[in-house]
């Protein structure tokens, strides 16, 4: 009995010790669980705060942009102070031990790390980039009394350069943030901010380049001369329009004068033709080297500009330092900023009437020689007014920005170091050999021998398709071309050679450029399979289709393409600028890595 009682006591004591261990373990688990829940709750609370501050910061950033564009510096300073307060709070909300631990959690860690990078990026911009941009004196970027103040321009260059460094460093940090494992809301916020950073970097980069390049380009280190070419959008070429009238500009110490005017027709035909790159010759034969009106059958503006410069030099014996090209739409944007301009030998030009006056009315009212003289006089009068009048700098910079964004204002420097600085900008008009995002080109050249381009209405939809096992991606392009031309009543100078047979039918040679490293697969015109002429230019396969559009009709060209090894879910279109805007759409898809 005694042994049994002792044994029972030992078992009871063991059970009590076990229960005590269980209670301690449960208590420890409860404490740990409570701390974990508290930590998660605290991180969630901080995340909610960070989101609220970031939403506020986004609204203030948009307001700051409006303040800067509107020239309200005092209000801009107040907006900037509020933006900096919100961005600092957003950054503070994503710091501390709780957030640090949360970033290392197996599920939410990547999202918390991405939110912190977003908050840091916004705060860096608010504290380091936006103050410099707000201090920039826009008036120093436009001429005053016929001259640009090169000293003030150099001072602005330092401010813009500092802001551009911050913007580019911030963009690089954001580009390194992994996004494949993020929840949809955070991934979308990161994608949106990256897009905004790309746009901001393009602006600050272009401003930095412009502020650095303008002093030497405008004769700070010696006299410079340039050809100013007018692209006639009534007779389309790949970069915009046929190079018709030209003027010679001379720049010295920030002042620009027009010293000569003429037309491409005076050059005649070059026999033997100038040497042209092999890909250009494969597409267009000797035409770009024989006729100044055909140098821009290819979409690469540096190639066309260099050919035209050499033709001018052979014809006149004089050399120039670069080539600047504009079209009537650019003149309309400038006229909206500087006001109406009287043109010798023709009607006064205004912003809302310039395109019609130059591309339609002139052919109705003037003969061939008068038209050429009017085009040359128009460009000269607008540029004289630009450098002589007192102009709102914001309106003028907006006109230039829009013209460059639409690739209507193009510049090429004959000096390799300057051209190298410009090559990555839209201003250069260069067709690159590589793509960050798959880019499809649609370039139009008149095949009618007429001036009917004014009546064309182009539209394009590019759809991103399936991923392939070889790393390439399918794309589908639908391009429509409608003619708004009348069926009768146009002058002979508009109808021209009528190479389509019916002089009112518009014949257009359409060049579709594949993405870099990609190919053109097939083509259909109005639903029927067609053969496409093919060549290669800058690592892009080029398909050429001859499309004739009668008055009031629409033709549809469908082209299947493949990218190079690029799984991006988006794509871009690069187009010939026309007299009326294109209607475009890019239908995106998830990236192949997702």
C-alpha positions in Angstrom: 0.0 0.0 0.0 2.8 2.4 1.0 4.5 1.8 -2.4 1.3 2.4 -4.2 0.7 5.7 -2.4 4.3 6.8 -3.1 3.9 6.0 -6.7 0.6 7.9 -6.9 2.2 10.9 -5.3 5.1 10.9 -7.8 2.7 10.6 -10.7 0.6 13.5 -9.3 3.7 15.7 -8.9 4.8 14.9 -12.5 1.3 15.8 -13.8 1.5 19.1 -11.8 5.0 19.9 -13.2 3.7 19.1 -16.8 0.7 21.3 -16.4 2.9 24.1 -15.1 5.2 23.7 -18.2 2.1 23.8 -20.4 0.8 26.9 -18.7 4.2 28.6 -19.0 4.3 27.6 -22.7 0.8 28.8 -23.3 1.5 32.0 -21.5 4.7 32.5 -23.5 2.8 31.7 -26.7 0.1 34.1 -25.8 2.6 36.9 -25.0 4.5 36.2 -28.2 1.2 36.1 -30.2 0.0 39.3 -28.6 3.3 41.0 -29.4 3.2 39.6 -33.0 -0.4 40.9 -33.4 0.6 44.2 -31.9 3.5 44.4 -34.2 1.4 43.5 -37.2 -1.3 46.0 -36.1 1.4 48.7 -35.6 2.9 48.1 -39.0 -0.6 48.1 -40.6 -1.4 51.4 -38.8 1.9 52.8 -40.1 1.1 51.6 -43.6 -2.3 53.2 -43.4 -0.6 56.5 -42.3 2.0 56.2 -45.1 -0.7 55.7 -47.7 -2.6 58.7 -46.5 0.5 60.9 -46.6 1.5 59.6 -50.1 -2.0 60.3 -51.5 -1.8 63.8 -50.1 1.7 64.2 -51.5 0.5 63.1 -55.0 -2.2 65.8 -55.0 0.3 68.4 -53.8 2.8 67.4 -56.5 0.1 67.9 -59.2 -0.7 71.3 -57.7 3.0 72.3 -57.6 3.3 71.5 -61.3 0.3 73.8 -62.0 1.9 76.5 -59.9 5.2 76.3 -61.8 3.6 76.3 -65.2 1.3 79.1 -64.2 4.3 81.2 -62.9 2.9 81.6 -59.4 6.2 81.2 -57.5 4.8 82.4 -54.1 2.0 79.8 -54.2 4.5 77.2 -55.5 6.7 77.8 -52.4 3.7 77.2 -50.1 2.7 74.1 -52.1 6.3 72.8 -51.9 6.4 73.3 -48.1 3.2 71.3 -47.7 4.5 68.6 -50.1 7.7 68.3 -48.1 5.7 67.9 -44.9 3.6 65.1 -46.3 6.5 63.3 -48.0 8.6 63.4 -44.7 5.7 61.9 -42.7 5.2 59.2 -45.3 8.9 58.4 -45.1 8.8 58.4 -41.3 5.8 56.1 -41.3 7.9 53.5 -43.1 10.8 53.4 -40.7 11.4 51.9 -37.3 12.0 48.4 -35.8 8.4 47.2 -36.6 8.7 48.1 -40.3 12.2 46.7 -40.5 11.0 43.4 -39.1 7.9 43.4 -41.3 10.1 43.8 -44.4 11.7 40.4 -43.5 8.3 38.6 -43.1 7.7 35.8 -45.6 4.5 37.2 -47.1 4.2 40.9 -46.7 7.9 41.7 -46.6 8.3 42.6 -50.3 5.2 44.8 -50.3 6.5 46.7 -47.2 9.9 47.2 -48.8 8.3 48.5 -52.0 6.1 51.0 -50.0 9.2 52.2 -48.2 11.0 52.8 -51.6 8.0 54.7 -52.9 7.9 56.9 -49.8 11.7 57.5 -50.0 11.5 58.4 -53.7 8.7 60.9 -53.2 10.5 62.5 -50.2 13.9 62.7 -52.1 12.1 64.5 -55.0 10.3 66.9 -52.7 13.5 67.8 -50.8 16.2 67.6 -53.4 14.8 68.0 -56.9 11.6 70.2 -56.8 13.3 73.1 -54.9 15.8 73.5 -57.8 13.1 73.3 -60.4 11.0 75.9 -58.6 14.0 78.3 -58.5 14.5 78.0 -62.3 13.9 81.2 -64.0 11.8 80.3 -67.1 12.3 83.8 -68.6 16.0 83.0 -69.0 15.1 80.2 -71.5 13.4 82.5 -74.0 14.8 85.4 -76.1 14.5 89.0 -74.9 14.9 91.9 -77.4 16.1 89.5 -80.0 18.8 87.8 -77.8 19.1 85.0 -75.3 21.0 85.9 -72.1 23.7 83.2 -72.2 25.0 84.1 -68.8 21.6 83.5 -67.1 21.2 80.4 -69.2 24.4 78.9 -67.8 23.2 79.7 -64.3 19.9 77.9 -64.9 21.9 75.0 -66.3 23.4 74.3 -62.8 20.0 74.3 -61.1 18.5 72.0 -63.7 21.6 69.7 -63.6 21.3 69.2 -59.9 17.6 68.4 -60.1 18.2 66.0 -63.0 20.8 64.1 -61.0 18.3 63.5 -58.2 15.6 62.5 -60.6 17.8 59.9 -62.4 19.1 58.4 -59.2 15.6 58.1 -57.9 14.4 56.5 -61.1 17.3 54.0 -60.9 16.4 53.0 -57.4 12.8 52.4 -58.3 13.7 50.4 -61.3 15.6 48.0 -59.1 12.5 47.2 -56.9 11.2 43.7 -57.6 7.6 43.8 -58.5 6.5 40.2 -59.5 5.6 39.2 -56.0 3.8 42.4 -54.9 0.1 42.6 -54.3 -1.8 44.3 -57.1 -2.3 47.7 -55.3 1.4 48.1 -54.5 2.5 46.9 -57.9 0.2 49.4 -59.6 1.4 52.2 -57.4 5.0 51.3 -58.2 4.2 51.1 -61.9 2.5 54.4 -61.9 5.4 56.1 -60.1 7.9 54.6 -62.5 5.9 56.0 -65.4 5.9 59.4 -63.8 9.6 59.2 -63.1 10.3 58.3 -66.8 8.3 61.4 -67.9 10.0 63.6 -65.3 13.5 62.3 -66.3 12.7 63.0 -69.9 11.8 66.6 -69.1 14.7 67.3 -66.7 17.1 65.5 -69.1 16.0 67.6 -72.1 16.1 70.8 -70.1 19.6 69.9 -68.8 20.8 69.2 -72.3 19.2 72.3 -73.7 20.6 74.6 -71.1 24.1 73.1 -71.6 24.0 73.0 -75.4 22.2 76.3 -76.2 25.1 78.6 -75.3 27.6 77.0 -77.8 24.8 76.4 -80.3 23.8 80.1 -80.2 27.3 81.3 -80.8 28.8 81.8 -77.3 32.1 80.4 -78.6 32.0 81.7 -82.1 29.5 82.3 -85.0 27.3 79.3 -85.9 25.1 78.9 -89.0 22.1 76.4 -89.5 19.7 75.4 -92.1 16.1 75.8 -91.1 13.9 73.4 -93.2 10.2 73.6 -93.6 8.5 70.1 -93.8 5.6 70.3 -96.2 3.0 68.0 -94.7 0.9 68.1 -97.8 3.5 65.9 -99.5 4.4 63.3 -96.8 7.8 61.9 -96.0 8.8 59.6 -93.2 10.0 62.4 -90.9 6.9 64.5 -91.6 6.9 66.2 -95.0 9.0 67.0 -98.0 11.8 69.5 -97.3 10.6 72.4 -99.4 11.7 75.8 -98.4 14.9 76.5 -96.4 16.4 79.4 -94.6 19.9 80.0 -93.3 20.1 81.2 -89.7 23.3 82.8 -88.2 23.8 82.8 -84.4 26.3 84.9 -82.5 26.4 85.7 -78.8 22.8 84.5 -78.3 21.4 86.5 -81.2 19.9 84.8 -84.3 19.4 86.4 -87.7 18.1 85.0 -90.9 20.6 85.7 -93.7 19.3 83.7 -96.7 16.2 81.9 -98.0 15.6 79.5 -100.8 13.8 76.3 -101.9 15.0 72.7 -102.5 13.9 72.9 -106.1 16.8 75.2 -106.9 19.3 72.3 -106.1 18.0 70.2 -109.0 19.1 66.6 -109.4 22.5 65.4 -108.2 24.2 63.2 -110.8 26.0 61.1 -109.7 23.9 60.8 -106.5 25.4 61.3 -103.1 26.4 58.2 -101.3 23.7 56.8 -99.0 23.8 54.0 -96.4 23.2 50.5 -97.7 19.9 49.9 -95.8 18.6 53.2 -97.2 19.6 52.2 -100.7 18.0 48.8 -100.3 14.7 50.5 -99.5 14.7 53.5 -101.8 17.4 53.1 -104.3 19.4 56.2 -105.2 16.4 58.6 -104.7 17.6 60.0 -101.2 21.0 60.8 -102.7 19.7 62.3 -105.9 16.9 64.6 -104.9 16.7 67.0 -101.8 12.9 66.3 -101.6 13.6 62.6 -101.0 16.4 62.7 -98.4 13.8 62.0 -95.7 12.1 58.9 -97.3 13.8 57.2 -94.3 12.6 58.0 -90.7 16.1 58.6 -89.3 16.4 62.4 -89.2 20.2 62.5 -88.7 20.6 60.6 -92.0 18.3 62.9 -93.9 19.8 66.1 -92.3 23.4 65.1 -93.2 22.4 64.4 -96.8 20.6 67.7 -97.2 23.5 69.6 -95.6 25.9 68.1 -98.2 23.5 68.9 -101.0 23.4 72.5 -99.8 27.2 72.7 -99.6 27.6 71.3 -103.1 25.0 73.7 -104.5 26.2 76.9 -102.7 29.8 76.2 -101.6 28.9 77.2 -98.1 28.8 74.9 -95.0 26.5 75.0 -92.0 26.9 73.6 -88.4 23.5 71.9 -88.2 20.0 71.4 -89.5 16.7 72.4 -87.8 13.4 71.1 -89.2 9.9 72.4 -88.4 6.4 72.0 -90.0 3.3 74.1 -90.2 1.9 72.6 -87.0 5.0 73.8 -85.1 4.4 77.3 -86.5 0.7 77.1 -85.3 1.9 76.3 -81.8 4.4 79.2 -81.8 1.8 81.6 -83.2 -0.6 80.7 -80.4 2.2 81.9 -78.0 3.5 84.9 -79.9 0.3 86.2 -81.6 -0.6 86.8 -85.3 2.3 87.4 -87.7 2.1 89.3 -91.0 3.7 87.5 -93.9 5.0 89.4 -97.0 3.3 88.2 -100.1 0.5 86.4 -98.3 -2.2 86.5 -95.6 -1.4 87.1 -91.9 -0.8 83.8 -90.0 -2.6 83.0 -86.8 -2.4 79.9 -84.5 -5.8 78.5 -85.5 -5.4 79.2 -89.2 -1.7 78.5 -90.0 -2.0 74.8 -90.9 -4.9 75.4 -93.3 -3.4 78.6 -94.7 -0.1 76.8 -95.5 -1.3 73.4 -96.6 -4.6 74.2 -98.3 -5.3 77.8 -99.0 -1.9 78.5 -100.5 -2.4 75.9 -103.2 -5.8 77.4 -104.0 -4.6 81.0 -104.2 -1.0 80.9 -105.3 1.0 79.4 -108.2 4.1 77.2 -107.7 6.7 80.0 -107.4 4.5 82.1 -105.1 3.8 79.0 -102.9 7.6 78.4 -102.3 8.1 82.1 -101.6 5.2 82.2 -99.2 6.4 79.1 -97.3 9.9 80.6 -96.9 8.5 84.0 -95.9 6.2 82.4 -93.4 8.9 80.5 -91.5 11.1 83.6 -91.6 8.3 85.9 -90.3 7.4 83.6 -87.4 11.0 83.3 -86.3 11.6 87.0 -86.6 8.6 87.6 -84.4 9.8 85.0 -81.9 13.0 86.8 -81.3 11.7 90.3 -81.5 8.5 90.2 -79.4 8.0 90.0 -75.7 6.6 86.5 -75.2 5.2 84.7 -72.2 8.0 82.2 -71.4 5.5 79.5 -70.1 3.4 79.6 -73.3 6.5 79.5 -75.5 8.2 76.7 -73.6 4.9 74.8 -73.8 4.8 75.2 -77.6 8.4 73.9 -77.9 7.8 71.0 -75.5 4.7 69.9 -77.5 6.5 70.2 -80.8 9.4 68.1 -79.5 7.1 65.5 -77.9 5.3 65.1 -81.3 8.6 64.9 -83.2 7.7 67.9 -85.3 10.7 69.9 -84.1 14.0 68.2 -85.1 17.6 69.2 -84.8 20.9 67.6 -86.0 24.3 69.0 -85.2 27.2 68.4 -87.6 29.5 68.3 -84.5 29.7 64.8 -83.3 30.1 65.6 -79.6 26.9 67.8 -79.6 25.0 65.2 -81.6 26.1 62.5 -79.2 24.4 64.5 -76.4 21.2 64.8 -78.3 20.9 61.3 -79.7 18.7 59.9 -77.0 16.2 62.8 -77.1 13.1 63.1 -79.3 14.6 66.4 -80.7 17.3 64.3 -82.5 14.7 62.3 -84.5 17.1 59.4 -84.5 15.8 55.9 -85.0 17.5 53.7 -82.4 18.9 50.2 -82.9 17.7 49.0 -79.5 14.4 49.1 -77.6 13.8 49.4 -73.9 10.1 48.7 -74.8 9.2 47.1 -78.1 8.6 49.9 -80.6 6.7 49.6 -83.9 7.2 52.3 -86.5 4.6 53.4 -89.1 6.1 55.8 -91.6 4.3 57.4 -94.5 5.6 58.6 -97.9 3.6 60.1 -100.6 3.3 58.0 -103.7 0.9 60.2 -105.7 3.4 63.0 -106.7 0.7 65.3 -105.3 -0.1 67.6 -102.3 -2.9 65.5 -100.9 -1.4 64.6 -97.5 -3.4 67.4 -95.9 -6.5 65.2 -96.3 -5.2 62.0 -94.8 -6.6 60.8 -91.4 -4.5 58.0 -89.9 -5.2 55.7 -87.0 -3.4 52.8 -85.4 -4.0 50.2 -82.7 -1.2 48.0 -81.5 -2.1 44.9 -79.4 0.4 43.0 -77.3 -0.2 39.3 -77.8 1.1 35.9 -76.6 4.5 35.1 -75.0 6.7 32.6 -76.8 9.0 30.0 -75.5 12.0 31.6 -77.3 11.6 34.9 -75.3 9.9 36.8 -78.1 6.3 38.2 -78.1 3.6 38.5 -80.7 2.2 41.9 -81.6 -0.7 42.8 -83.9 -0.9 46.1 -85.7 -4.1 47.5 -87.2 -3.6 50.7 -89.3 -6.4 52.6 -91.0 -6.0 55.4 -93.5 -9.0 57.5 -94.4 -9.2 60.2 -97.1 -11.1 63.4 -96.3 -10.3 64.7 -99.8 -13.2 66.0 -102.0 -14.0 64.2 -105.2 -13.6 67.3 -107.3 -12.6 71.0 -107.2 -8.9 70.8 -106.2 -6.3 72.8 -108.1 -3.7 71.2 -110.4 -0.9 72.1 -107.9 -2.7 69.9 -105.3 -3.4 67.1 -107.7 0.1 67.0 -109.0 1.2 64.0 -111.1 -1.8 61.8 -110.0 0.3 58.6 -110.0 -2.6 56.5 -108.6 -4.5 57.1 -111.9 -7.4 58.9 -110.5 -5.9 62.3 -109.4 -8.1 62.4 -106.3 -7.0 59.0 -105.0 -4.2 59.2 -102.5 -1.4 56.7 -103.0 0.7 56.2 -99.8 3.8 54.1 -99.3 3.5 52.7 -95.8 6.6 51.4 -94.1 6.1 49.3 -91.0 9.2 48.9 -88.9 9.4 45.9 -86.5 10.7 46.3 -83.0 14.5 46.2 -82.8 15.6 42.6 -83.3 12.1 41.6 -84.3 10.4 40.6 -87.6 7.3 41.3 -89.7 5.3 38.0 -90.0 2.4 38.8 -92.4 0.1 41.4 -93.7 -3.5 41.9 -94.9 -5.1 44.8 -96.7 -8.8 45.1 -96.1 -8.8 41.5 -94.9 -7.0 39.9 -97.8 -3.4 38.6 -97.5 -0.9 40.7 -99.4 2.8 40.5 -100.2 5.0 43.0 -98.4 8.2 44.4 -99.7 10.9 43.8 -97.1 14.3 45.1 -96.1 16.2 45.8 -92.9 17.2 49.1 -91.3 18.8 49.5 -87.8 18.1 45.9 -86.7 14.5 46.3 -87.7 12.7 44.4 -90.5 10.8 46.9 -92.7 7.7 45.9 -94.6 6.4 48.4 -97.3 2.9 48.4 -98.6 1.4 50.5 -101.4 -2.1 51.7 -100.3 -4.4 53.8 -102.5 -7.4 55.5 -100.8 -10.1 57.1 -102.9 -12.0 60.2 -101.6 -14.1 59.4 -98.6 -12.8 55.9 -98.3 -10.9 54.1 -95.6 -8.3 51.3 -96.1 -7.2 48.9 -93.3 -3.8 47.3 -93.1 -3.2 44.5 -90.6 0.3 43.4 -89.8 1.5 40.6 -87.5 4.9 41.2 -85.9 7.3 39.6 -83.4 9.5 41.4 -80.9 13.1 40.6 -80.2 13.7 38.8 -76.9 11.6 41.1 -74.8 8.7 40.0 -72.6 7.3 43.4 -71.8 3.6 43.7 -71.5 3.4 47.1 -73.2 4.7 48.5 -76.5 5.1 51.9 -78.2 4.2 53.4 -81.6 6.5 55.7 -83.5 4.7 57.6 -86.3 5.1 60.1 -89.1 3.7 63.5 -87.9 0.8 64.5 -90.1 -1.3 67.7 -90.6 -4.0 66.3 -88.3 -3.3 64.2 -85.2 -3.3 60.4 -85.3 -5.8 58.4 -83.3 -3.8 55.7 -81.5 -4.2 53.0 -78.9 -1.8 50.4 -77.4 -3.6 47.4 -75.8 -1.2 46.0 -73.1 -1.0 42.6 -71.5 0.8 41.1 -68.4 4.6 40.8 -68.9 5.9 37.4 -69.7 7.7 37.2 -66.3 4.5 37.5 -64.3 
